[in-house]
Amino acid sequence: MALLVETSLASGRDILRGIARYVREHEPWALYHEPRSLEDSVPGWLRTWKGDGILARIQNRSIAEEVRATGLPAVDVLGVAGDSALPLVHVDDAAIARMAGEHLLERGFRHFGFFGIGGENWSERRRTAFAATIEAAGYRVRIHELPRAALGSRSWETLENDLAAWVRRLPKPAGVMLCSDQRGTQFLEACRRAGVQTPDEVAVVGVDNDEPLCEVCNPPLSSVDANHVQVGYEAAALLDRLMAGGEPPSGPLFISPGRVVTRLSSEVLAIEDRQVAAALRLIREHACDPVGVDDMARMAGLSRSVLQRRFKALLKRSVHREILNVRLKRAGDLLSGTDLPLAEIAERSGFRHQEYMGAVFRARLGLTPGQFRRRNRR
């Protein structure tokens, strides 16, 4: 089986993981694959290759024609070339957009935006479904799309300045969906140029859960896990049936997304009380320092009693509980992603000592820090 799947994007690598899982669970196949980008043409060896089947990310009509010319059973896992005449297994763009919309609606936003690429069918499907989800809740979506041709022809500075101007015009606070994680650093830089705080004024969610791209964003980018691993698995299963003489399906097979992986870019509630919003931002930034409720109130410019009252009225929890939430999440990240000793994790997370951290973990999660680490090891 030939794998014409790029390795330059997390989505392509996840598809390969899904294919590998199918192969492990069934009869072993001989796989032909070479590292490639999405824009690469079909490798020359394919024209004379004597194989049994092809799994490919079909980027354009030329690639589709060369794959069809082999006469071999083939499955497309990209769907960009809509007239490829090849069976398609693909992520469900509409379901992805609904999940992103619901994620932002749950946080109480009433203003929304979508940043995508005009002329890309997957981005346009996500835009349409996101707008439908938001409009069904009684709100509207403001849209900013880069023409596909502009990505290579217009300067980065021009694109950033245009995007920053659009961000300034968005009513705040707003929830924004990006068509993919690849647009994350671009969008967040535009927010900085516009003088807009993320996530307090604009919360952001992308698509694909490309962890390196999400983590390099500032703040780290929340993202919908589109479930490309399952795309690879189901595409391999379909190709297996085709190679055995089965009939191709009557239409595309769409794979449901996994979940929203929440990071700092959308870890917020839409709050129009600017001083409470400022207190939340201070808690996110300083909760792991040796500070308490009085310190947060002073930095927010409020008395302790006023901050507590307004905080509970809007968020239904105390300032102290929110500080513990942030510390608990920081400790969880360090437990699952590092080999640091528990005492150092407690110190870095703002807990007075290791024993107190353990008591909070047991009370809130029903686990000791050690048990949490074993269950959530990355």
DRENDO-1510 file (C-alpha; in Angstrom, 1 decimal, always signed):
<recs>
REC; n; res; u; v; w
REC; 1; MET; +0.0; +0.0; +0.0 .
REC; 2; ALA; +1.3; +3.5; -0.9 .
REC; 3; LEU; +0.8; +6.3; +1.6 .
REC; 4; LEU; +0.8; +9.7; -0.1 .
REC; 5; VAL; +0.2; +11.5; +3.2 .
REC; 6; GLU; +2.3; +14.5; +4.3 .
REC; 7; THR; +4.3; +14.6; +7.5 .
REC; 8; SER; +4.6; +18.3; +7.8 .
REC; 9; LEU; +1.3; +18.8; +9.6 .
REC; 10; ALA; -0.1; +17.2; +12.7 .
REC; 11; SER; -3.2; +16.2; +10.8 .
REC; 12; GLY; -1.2; +14.1; +8.3 .
REC; 13; ARG; +0.9; +12.5; +11.1 .
REC; 14; ASP; -2.3; +11.6; +13.0 .
REC; 15; ILE; -3.7; +10.0; +9.8 .
REC; 16; LEU; -0.6; +7.9; +9.6 .
REC; 17; ARG; -1.0; +6.9; +13.2 .
REC; 18; GLY; -4.6; +5.7; +12.5 .
REC; 19; ILE; -3.4; +3.7; +9.5 .
REC; 20; ALA; -0.7; +2.1; +11.6 .
REC; 21; ARG; -3.3; +1.1; +14.2 .
REC; 22; TYR; -5.4; -0.5; +11.6 .
REC; 23; VAL; -2.4; -2.4; +10.2 .
REC; 24; ARG; -1.4; -3.6; +13.7 .
REC; 25; GLU; -4.9; -4.9; +14.3 .
REC; 26; HIS; -5.3; -6.7; +10.9 .
REC; 27; GLU; -3.1; -8.5; +8.4 .
REC; 28; PRO; +0.3; -6.7; +8.1 .
REC; 29; TRP; +0.7; -4.7; +4.9 .
REC; 30; ALA; +3.9; -3.6; +3.1 .
REC; 31; LEU; +3.7; +0.2; +3.3 .
REC; 32; TYR; +5.5; +2.6; +1.0 .
REC; 33; HIS; +5.9; +6.1; +2.3 .
REC; 34; GLU; +8.3; +9.0; +2.2 .
REC; 35; PRO; +8.3; +12.2; +4.2 .
REC; 36; ARG; +6.5; +14.9; +2.2 .
REC; 37; SER; +4.6; +18.2; +2.5 .
REC; 38; LEU; +1.0; +18.8; +1.4 .
REC; 39; GLU; +2.1; +20.7; -1.7 .
REC; 40; ASP; +4.4; +17.9; -3.0 .
REC; 41; SER; +3.5; +16.3; -6.3 .
REC; 42; VAL; +3.1; +12.6; -6.8 .
REC; 43; PRO; +6.4; +10.7; -6.4 .
REC; 44; GLY; +7.8; +9.5; -9.7 .
REC; 45; TRP; +8.0; +5.9; -8.6 .
REC; 46; LEU; +4.2; +5.7; -8.3 .
REC; 47; ARG; +3.8; +5.6; -12.1 .
REC; 48; THR; +5.5; +2.2; -12.4 .
REC; 49; TRP; +4.7; +0.9; -8.9 .
REC; 50; LYS; +3.2; -2.6; -8.8 .
REC; 51; GLY; +1.2; -2.3; -5.6 .
REC; 52; ASP; -2.3; -3.1; -4.4 .
REC; 53; GLY; -3.7; +0.2; -3.1 .
REC; 54; ILE; -3.2; +3.9; -2.3 .
REC; 55; LEU; -4.1; +6.2; +0.5 .
REC; 56; ALA; -3.6; +9.8; -0.3 .
REC; 57; ARG; -4.2; +13.4; +0.7 .
REC; 58; ILE; -5.3; +14.6; -2.7 .
REC; 59; GLN; -4.4; +18.3; -2.9 .
REC; 60; ASN; -5.4; +19.0; -6.5 .
REC; 61; ARG; -6.8; +17.6; -9.8 .
REC; 62; SER; -3.3; +16.7; -11.1 .
REC; 63; ILE; -2.6; +14.4; -8.2 .
REC; 64; ALA; -6.0; +12.9; -8.4 .
REC; 65; GLU; -5.5; +12.1; -12.1 .
REC; 66; GLU; -2.1; +10.5; -11.5 .
REC; 67; VAL; -3.6; +8.4; -8.7 .
REC; 68; ARG; -6.5; +7.3; -10.8 .
REC; 69; ALA; -4.1; +6.5; -13.7 .
REC; 70; THR; -2.5; +3.7; -11.7 .
REC; 71; GLY; -5.8; +1.8; -11.9 .
REC; 72; LEU; -5.4; +0.8; -8.2 .
REC; 73; PRO; -8.0; +1.0; -5.5 .
REC; 74; ALA; -7.4; +4.4; -3.8 .
REC; 75; VAL; -8.9; +6.5; -1.0 .
REC; 76; ASP; -8.6; +10.3; -0.5 .
REC; 77; VAL; -8.3; +11.6; +3.1 .
REC; 78; LEU; -8.2; +15.3; +2.3 .
REC; 79; GLY; -11.3; +16.3; +0.2 .
REC; 80; VAL; -9.8; +19.5; -1.3 .
REC; 81; ALA; -10.2; +18.3; -4.9 .
REC; 82; GLY; -13.9; +17.9; -4.9 .
REC; 83; ASP; -14.1; +16.3; -8.3 .
REC; 84; SER; -11.4; +13.7; -7.7 .
REC; 85; ALA; -13.9; +10.8; -8.2 .
REC; 86; LEU; -12.1; +8.9; -5.4 .
REC; 87; PRO; -13.8; +7.6; -2.3 .
REC; 88; LEU; -13.3; +10.1; +0.5 .
REC; 89; VAL; -12.8; +9.7; +4.3 .
REC; 90; HIS; -12.6; +13.1; +6.0 .
REC; 91; VAL; -13.2; +14.9; +9.2 .
REC; 92; ASP; -16.7; +16.3; +9.7 .
REC; 93; ASP; -16.1; +20.1; +9.2 .
REC; 94; ALA; -19.7; +20.9; +10.2 .
REC; 95; ALA; -19.5; +19.0; +13.5 .
REC; 96; ILE; -16.1; +20.5; +14.3 .
REC; 97; ALA; -17.6; +24.0; +13.9 .
REC; 98; ARG; -20.6; +23.2; +16.0 .
REC; 99; MET; -18.3; +21.9; +18.8 .
REC; 100; ALA; -16.3; +25.1; +18.6 .
REC; 101; GLY; -19.4; +27.3; +18.7 .
REC; 102; GLU; -20.9; +25.4; +21.6 .
REC; 103; HIS; -17.6; +25.7; +23.5 .
REC; 104; LEU; -17.7; +29.5; +23.1 .
REC; 105; LEU; -21.5; +29.8; +23.8 .
REC; 106; GLU; -21.0; +27.8; +27.1 .
REC; 107; ARG; -18.6; +30.5; +28.2 .
REC; 108; GLY; -21.4; +33.1; +27.9 .
REC; 109; PHE; -20.2; +35.1; +24.8 .
REC; 110; ARG; -22.7; +37.2; +22.9 .
REC; 111; HIS; -20.3; +38.5; +20.2 .
REC; 112; PHE; -18.5; +36.1; +17.8 .
REC; 113; GLY; -16.0; +36.1; +15.0 .
REC; 114; PHE; -14.6; +33.6; +12.5 .
REC; 115; PHE; -11.2; +33.9; +10.9 .
REC; 116; GLY; -10.7; +31.6; +7.8 .
REC; 117; ILE; -9.4; +31.3; +4.3 .
REC; 118; GLY; -11.7; +32.1; +1.4 .
REC; 119; GLY; -11.6; +29.6; -1.4 .
REC; 120; GLU; -10.7; +26.6; +0.8 .
REC; 121; ASN; -13.8; +24.3; +0.9 .
REC; 122; TRP; -13.0; +23.0; +4.4 .
REC; 123; SER; -12.6; +26.5; +5.8 .
REC; 124; GLU; -15.8; +27.6; +4.2 .
REC; 125; ARG; -17.7; +24.6; +5.5 .
REC; 126; ARG; -16.5; +25.4; +9.0 .
REC; 127; ARG; -17.5; +29.1; +8.6 .
REC; 128; THR; -21.0; +28.2; +7.5 .
REC; 129; ALA; -21.6; +25.7; +10.3 .
REC; 130; PHE; -20.1; +28.0; +12.9 .
REC; 131; ALA; -22.3; +30.8; +11.8 .
REC; 132; ALA; -25.4; +28.6; +11.8 .
REC; 133; THR; -24.6; +27.4; +15.4 .
REC; 134; ILE; -24.2; +30.9; +16.7 .
REC; 135; GLU; -27.2; +32.3; +14.8 .
REC; 136; ALA; -29.4; +29.4; +16.2 .
REC; 137; ALA; -28.5; +30.8; +19.6 .
REC; 138; GLY; -29.7; +34.2; +18.6 .
REC; 139; TYR; -26.4; +35.9; +17.9 .
REC; 140; ARG; -24.4; +36.9; +14.7 .
REC; 141; VAL; -20.9; +36.1; +13.5 .
REC; 142; ARG; -18.5; +38.6; +12.0 .
REC; 143; ILE; -16.2; +37.1; +9.4 .
REC; 144; HIS; -12.7; +37.8; +8.3 .
REC; 145; GLU; -11.3; +35.6; +5.5 .
REC; 146; LEU; -8.0; +35.7; +3.7 .
REC; 147; PRO; -8.3; +35.1; +0.0 .
REC; 148; ARG; -6.3; +31.9; -0.7 .
REC; 149; ALA; -4.3; +33.8; -3.3 .
REC; 150; ALA; -3.3; +36.5; -0.8 .
REC; 151; LEU; -1.4; +34.0; +1.4 .
REC; 152; GLY; +1.5; +34.0; -1.1 .
REC; 153; SER; +1.1; +37.4; -2.8 .
REC; 154; ARG; +0.5; +39.9; +0.0 .
REC; 155; SER; +3.1; +40.8; +2.6 .
REC; 156; TRP; +2.8; +39.4; +6.1 .
REC; 157; GLU; +2.7; +42.9; +7.5 .
REC; 158; THR; -0.2; +43.9; +5.3 .
REC; 159; LEU; -2.2; +40.8; +6.3 .
REC; 160; GLU; -1.4; +41.3; +10.0 .
REC; 161; ASN; -2.5; +45.0; +9.9 .
REC; 162; ASP; -5.8; +44.2; +8.1 .
REC; 163; LEU; -6.5; +41.4; +10.7 .
REC; 164; ALA; -5.6; +43.7; +13.6 .
REC; 165; ALA; -8.1; +46.3; +12.3 .
REC; 166; TRP; -10.8; +43.7; +12.1 .
REC; 167; VAL; -10.0; +42.6; +15.7 .
REC; 168; ARG; -10.3; +46.2; +16.9 .
REC; 169; ARG; -13.8; +46.4; +15.3 .
REC; 170; LEU; -15.1; +43.3; +17.0 .
REC; 171; PRO; -17.5; +44.0; +19.9 .
REC; 172; LYS; -16.0; +42.8; +23.1 .
REC; 173; PRO; -15.9; +40.4; +24.8 .
REC; 174; ALA; -15.9; +38.1; +21.8 .
REC; 175; GLY; -15.4; +34.4; +21.1 .
REC; 176; VAL; -13.5; +33.7; +17.8 .
REC; 177; MET; -13.1; +30.4; +15.9 .
REC; 178; LEU; -10.0; +30.0; +13.7 .
REC; 179; CYS; -10.4; +27.7; +10.7 .
REC; 180; SER; -7.2; +25.8; +11.8 .
REC; 181; ASP; -4.4; +25.9; +14.4 .
REC; 182; GLN; -2.1; +27.2; +11.6 .
REC; 183; ARG; -3.8; +30.6; +11.9 .
REC; 184; GLY; -3.2; +30.7; +15.6 .
REC; 185; THR; +0.0; +32.7; +15.9 .
REC; 186; GLN; -1.1; +35.0; +13.1 .
REC; 187; PHE; -4.4; +35.8; +14.9 .
REC; 188; LEU; -2.9; +36.2; +18.4 .
REC; 189; GLU; -0.2; +38.5; +17.0 .
REC; 190; ALA; -3.0; +40.6; +15.4 .
REC; 191; CYS; -4.7; +40.8; +18.8 .
REC; 192; ARG; -1.5; +42.2; +20.4 .
REC; 193; ARG; -1.2; +44.7; +17.6 .
REC; 194; ALA; -4.8; +45.8; +18.2 .
REC; 195; GLY; -4.1; +46.1; +22.0 .
REC; 196; VAL; -6.7; +43.4; +22.7 .
REC; 197; GLN; -6.3; +41.0; +25.7 .
REC; 198; THR; -6.6; +37.3; +25.1 .
REC; 199; PRO; -8.7; +35.6; +26.5 .
REC; 200; ASP; -10.3; +38.4; +28.5 .
REC; 201; GLU; -11.5; +40.5; +25.6 .
REC; 202; VAL; -11.2; +37.9; +22.8 .
REC; 203; ALA; -11.3; +34.1; +23.5 .
REC; 204; VAL; -10.0; +31.9; +20.7 .
REC; 205; VAL; -10.4; +28.3; +19.6 .
REC; 206; GLY; -8.7; +26.6; +16.7 .
REC; 207; VAL; -9.0; +23.2; +15.0 .
REC; 208; ASP; -6.7; +20.1; +14.8 .
REC; 209; ASN; -5.1; +20.2; +18.3 .
REC; 210; ASP; -1.7; +20.4; +16.7 .
REC; 211; GLU; +0.1; +20.5; +20.1 .
REC; 212; PRO; +3.4; +22.2; +19.0 .
REC; 213; LEU; +1.4; +24.9; +17.2 .
REC; 214; CYS; -1.0; +25.3; +20.1 .
REC; 215; GLU; +1.7; +25.5; +22.7 .
REC; 216; VAL; +3.9; +27.9; +20.9 .
REC; 217; CYS; +0.9; +30.4; +20.7 .
REC; 218; ASN; +0.8; +33.0; +23.4 .
REC; 219; PRO; -1.5; +32.3; +25.2 .
REC; 220; PRO; -1.6; +28.6; +24.4 .
REC; 221; LEU; -4.4; +27.9; +21.9 .
REC; 222; SER; -7.5; +25.9; +22.7 .
REC; 223; SER; -8.4; +23.6; +19.8 .
REC; 224; VAL; -11.0; +21.1; +18.6 .
REC; 225; ASP; -9.5; +17.6; +18.2 .
REC; 226; ALA; -10.7; +16.8; +14.7 .
REC; 227; ASN; -10.0; +13.1; +15.1 .
REC; 228; HIS; -7.6; +12.6; +12.2 .
REC; 229; VAL; -6.4; +9.4; +13.8 .
REC; 230; GLN; -9.8; +7.8; +13.2 .
REC; 231; VAL; -9.8; +9.2; +9.7 .
REC; 232; GLY; -6.6; +7.2; +9.0 .
REC; 233; TYR; -8.1; +4.1; +10.6 .
REC; 234; GLU; -11.4; +4.2; +8.7 .
REC; 235; ALA; -9.6; +5.0; +5.4 .
REC; 236; ALA; -7.4; +2.0; +5.8 .
REC; 237; ALA; -10.4; -0.2; +6.6 .
REC; 238; LEU; -12.2; +1.2; +3.5 .
REC; 239; LEU; -9.1; +0.6; +1.3 .
REC; 240; ASP; -8.9; -3.0; +2.6 .
REC; 241; ARG; -12.5; -3.6; +1.5 .
REC; 242; LEU; -11.8; -2.1; -1.9 .
REC; 243; MET; -8.7; -4.2; -2.4 .
REC; 244; ALA; -10.8; -7.3; -1.6 .
REC; 245; GLY; -13.2; -6.4; -4.4 .
REC; 246; GLY; -15.8; -4.4; -2.4 .
REC; 247; GLU; -17.8; -1.6; -3.9 .
REC; 248; PRO; -16.9; +2.0; -3.1 .
REC; 249; PRO; -19.4; +3.9; -0.8 .
REC; 250; SER; -22.0; +6.0; -2.4 .
REC; 251; GLY; -20.7; +9.2; -0.7 .
REC; 252; PRO; -18.0; +10.5; +1.6 .
REC; 253; LEU; -17.5; +9.0; +5.1 .
REC; 254; PHE; -17.3; +11.8; +7.7 .
REC; 255; ILE; -15.6; +11.2; +11.0 .
REC; 256; SER; -16.9; +12.9; +14.1 .
REC; 257; PRO; -14.5; +15.1; +16.1 .
REC; 258; GLY; -13.2; +14.2; +19.5 .
REC; 259; ARG; -13.4; +17.1; +22.0 .
REC; 260; VAL; -12.3; +20.6; +22.6 .
REC; 261; VAL; -8.8; +20.6; +24.2 .
REC; 262; THR; -9.1; +23.7; +26.4 .
REC; 263; ARG; -6.0; +25.9; +26.9 .
REC; 264; LEU; -5.5; +29.4; +28.1 .
REC; 265; SER; -6.9; +31.1; +25.0 .
REC; 266; SER; -10.5; +30.2; +25.9 .
REC; 267; GLU; -10.2; +29.5; +29.6 .
REC; 268; VAL; -12.4; +32.4; +30.5 .
REC; 269; LEU; -16.0; +33.4; +31.0 .
REC; 270; ALA; -17.5; +36.4; +29.1 .
REC; 271; ILE; -17.6; +39.1; +31.7 .
REC; 272; GLU; -18.5; +42.7; +31.1 .
REC; 273; ASP; -17.6; +43.8; +34.6 .
REC; 274; ARG; -14.1; +45.0; +33.8 .
REC; 275; GLN; -12.7; +44.9; +37.3 .
REC; 276; VAL; -13.8; +41.3; +37.9 .
REC; 277; ALA; -12.4; +40.4; +34.4 .
REC; 278; ALA; -9.1; +42.1; +35.5 .
REC; 279; ALA; -9.1; +40.1; +38.7 .
REC; 280; LEU; -9.5; +36.9; +36.7 .
REC; 281; ARG; -6.6; +37.8; +34.5 .
REC; 282; LEU; -4.5; +38.6; +37.6 .
REC; 283; ILE; -5.4; +35.2; +39.1 .
REC; 284; ARG; -4.3; +33.4; +36.0 .
REC; 285; GLU; -1.0; +35.3; +35.9 .
REC; 286; HIS; -0.2; +35.3; +39.6 .
REC; 287; ALA; -2.1; +32.5; +41.4 .
REC; 288; CYS; +1.1; +30.4; +41.5 .
REC; 289; ASP; +3.0; +33.2; +43.3 .
REC; 290; PRO; +2.8; +33.5; +47.1 .
REC; 291; VAL; -0.4; +35.7; +46.9 .
REC; 292; GLY; -3.8; +35.6; +48.4 .
REC; 293; VAL; -7.3; +37.1; +48.1 .
REC; 294; ASP; -6.2; +40.4; +49.7 .
REC; 295; ASP; -3.4; +40.8; +47.1 .
REC; 296; MET; -5.7; +40.1; +44.2 .
REC; 297; ALA; -8.3; +42.6; +45.5 .
REC; 298; ARG; -5.6; +45.3; +45.9 .
REC; 299; MET; -4.2; +44.7; +42.4 .
REC; 300; ALA; -7.7; +44.8; +40.9 .
REC; 301; GLY; -8.4; +48.1; +42.7 .
REC; 302; LEU; -11.2; +46.8; +44.9 .
REC; 303; SER; -11.7; +46.0; +48.5 .
REC; 304; ARG; -11.7; +42.4; +49.5 .
REC; 305; SER; -15.4; +42.4; +50.3 .
REC; 306; VAL; -16.5; +44.1; +47.1 .
REC; 307; LEU; -14.4; +41.7; +45.0 .
REC; 308; GLN; -15.7; +38.7; +46.8 .
REC; 309; ARG; -19.3; +39.8; +46.4 .
REC; 310; ARG; -19.1; +40.7; +42.7 .
REC; 311; PHE; -17.0; +37.6; +42.0 .
REC; 312; LYS; -19.5; +35.2; +43.6 .
REC; 313; ALA; -22.4; +37.0; +41.9 .
REC; 314; LEU; -20.9; +36.6; +38.4 .
REC; 315; LEU; -19.0; +33.3; +38.7 .
REC; 316; LYS; -20.8; +31.5; +41.5 .
REC; 317; ARG; -17.5; +30.7; +43.3 .
REC; 318; SER; -15.1; +32.5; +45.6 .
REC; 319; VAL; -11.8; +34.2; +44.7 .
REC; 320; HIS; -9.9; +31.6; +46.9 .
REC; 321; ARG; -11.5; +28.7; +45.0 .
REC; 322; GLU; -10.5; +30.3; +41.6 .
REC; 323; ILE; -6.9; +30.6; +42.9 .
REC; 324; LEU; -7.0; +27.0; +43.9 .
REC; 325; ASN; -8.4; +26.0; +40.4 .
REC; 326; VAL; -5.4; +27.7; +38.7 .
REC; 327; ARG; -2.9; +26.1; +41.1 .
REC; 328; LEU; -4.5; +22.7; +40.6 .
REC; 329; LYS; -4.3; +22.9; +36.9 .
REC; 330; ARG; -0.7; +24.1; +37.0 .
REC; 331; ALA; +0.2; +21.2; +39.2 .
REC; 332; GLY; -1.6; +18.8; +37.0 .
REC; 333; ASP; +0.3; +20.0; +33.9 .
REC; 334; LEU; +3.6; +19.6; +35.7 .
REC; 335; LEU; +2.7; +16.1; +37.0 .
REC; 336; SER; +1.6; +14.8; +33.6 .
REC; 337; GLY; +4.3; +16.6; +31.5 .
REC; 338; THR; +7.5; +16.5; +33.6 .
REC; 339; ASP; +9.5; +14.3; +36.0 .
REC; 340; LEU; +9.8; +17.0; +38.7 .
REC; 341; PRO; +9.6; +15.8; +42.3 .
REC; 342; LEU; +6.3; +16.5; +44.1 .
REC; 343; ALA; +7.9; +19.0; +46.5 .
REC; 344; GLU; +9.1; +21.2; +43.6 .
REC; 345; ILE; +5.8; +20.9; +41.8 .
REC; 346; ALA; +4.0; +22.1; +44.9 .
REC; 347; GLU; +6.3; +25.1; +45.1 .
REC; 348; ARG; +6.0; +26.0; +41.4 .
REC; 349; SER; +2.2; +25.7; +41.6 .
REC; 350; GLY; +1.8; +28.0; +44.6 .
REC; 351; PHE; +0.9; +25.5; +47.3 .
REC; 352; ARG; +2.5; +26.1; +50.7 .
REC; 353; HIS; +3.9; +22.6; +50.8 .
REC; 354; GLN; +3.6; +19.1; +49.3 .
REC; 355; GLU; +1.2; +17.9; +51.9 .
REC; 356; TYR; -1.3; +20.7; +51.2 .
REC; 357; MET; -1.1; +20.0; +47.5 .
REC; 358; GLY; -1.9; +16.4; +48.2 .
REC; 359; ALA; -4.9; +17.3; +50.4 .
REC; 360; VAL; -6.3; +19.5; +47.6 .
REC; 361; PHE; -5.8; +16.8; +45.0 .
REC; 362; ARG; -7.6; +14.2; +47.2 .
REC; 363; ALA; -10.4; +16.6; +48.1 .
REC; 364; ARG; -11.0; +17.9; +44.5 .
REC; 365; LEU; -10.1; +14.9; +42.3 .
REC; 366; GLY; -10.2; +11.9; +44.6 .
REC; 367; LEU; -6.6; +11.1; +43.7 .
REC; 368; THR; -3.2; +11.6; +45.2 .
REC; 369; PRO; -0.7; +13.6; +43.0 .
REC; 370; GLY; +1.2; +10.3; +42.4 .
REC; 371; GLN; -2.0; +8.6; +41.2 .
REC; 372; PHE; -2.8; +11.6; +39.0 .
REC; 373; ARG; +0.7; +11.4; +37.4 .
REC; 374; ARG; +0.4; +7.7; +36.6 .
REC; 375; ARG; -3.0; +8.1; +35.0 .
REC; 376; ASN; -2.2; +11.2; +32.9 .
REC; 377; ARG; +1.4; +10.6; +31.9 .
REC; 378; ARG; +2.0; +12.2; +28.4 .
</recs>
